[in-house]
Amino acid sequence: PIILTQSEFRNKDSLNYPFEERGLQFGDGIYEVIRVYEGKYYLFEEHVDRLYRSAEAIKIEIPQSKKEMKELLLQLITKNEMTTDGKVYMQITRGSAPRDHIFPQSVEPNMYAYIQDMPRNKEALQHGVSTITQPDIRWENCYIKSLNLLPNVLAKQTAKEQGCYEAILHRDGKVTECSSSNVYLVKNGKVYTHPTTNNILYGCVRMAVERFLKDADIELIEDAFLLEDISNADEIFLSSSTSEVTPIVRVDDKAIGDGKPGTITKQLQHAYESDAA
Ligand code: PDD
């Protein structure tokens, strides 16, 4: 495969990644995961905008303009002749320099991006998934899509070890999001989710979900729901670039509603499919 690194396209085998790299040593960088359907980016502008927002938040100056970045990312698809469903992973770090917490002077950020095939998870989309709940032990700036994912990794691994797909995170009983997705609760025809504060990542799919809800005249209440609301929920679902809109049918071993994907969730899945098509 062909990898985009800095502004160059290189064969994967010719890559030689430095070991004194701030992404590796400090998690000092940011990333994006962009969904691709049949070789076309979905929610492209939203992802590129968020990439620049994250970079600005941690004071990384991306050498390319947004326009140049978009052009490079589009070329990554064409150079790989990608026509399948998949995703692009990209990251930008502060760069390579002798290890020191302080920002290095006049060092260029390191960036790479690559494609990966990923068929849609039909099973999860159709039947829904099981989740656990976990305390949200992350820092105060979760709106930055930073490379520091250890709490997310540990939460998701715990879910996996319990046969579950995701971990629903909460701060003092208030649900924030999942380890790698946003989460929503439906009660009496209204949708509840955490407001877009610094405590969660504002998902690009969430931006789309907000649009779908508006179009369908369904009220979105941006107010965190509580752990104790979960057992009385009519529906719960999550959203992300890799999981799209996925129904959550079990939480901590208890069924949500009748244990099947709910009506509003399914409506949003249809809206997603037409939007992404
Ligand atoms: N994760 N919240 C967190 C903590 C996330 O890591 C993600 C995405 C989301 C959803 O964002 P979006 O709708 O833009 O994909 C919410 C990606 C997919 C990942 O880390 O693999």
Residues whose N, C-alpha, C, O or C-beta is under 5 A from the ligand:
A	BS01	PDD	V33 E177 C178 S179 S180 S181 N182 L201 Y202 G203 C204 V205 R206 S239 S240 S241 T242
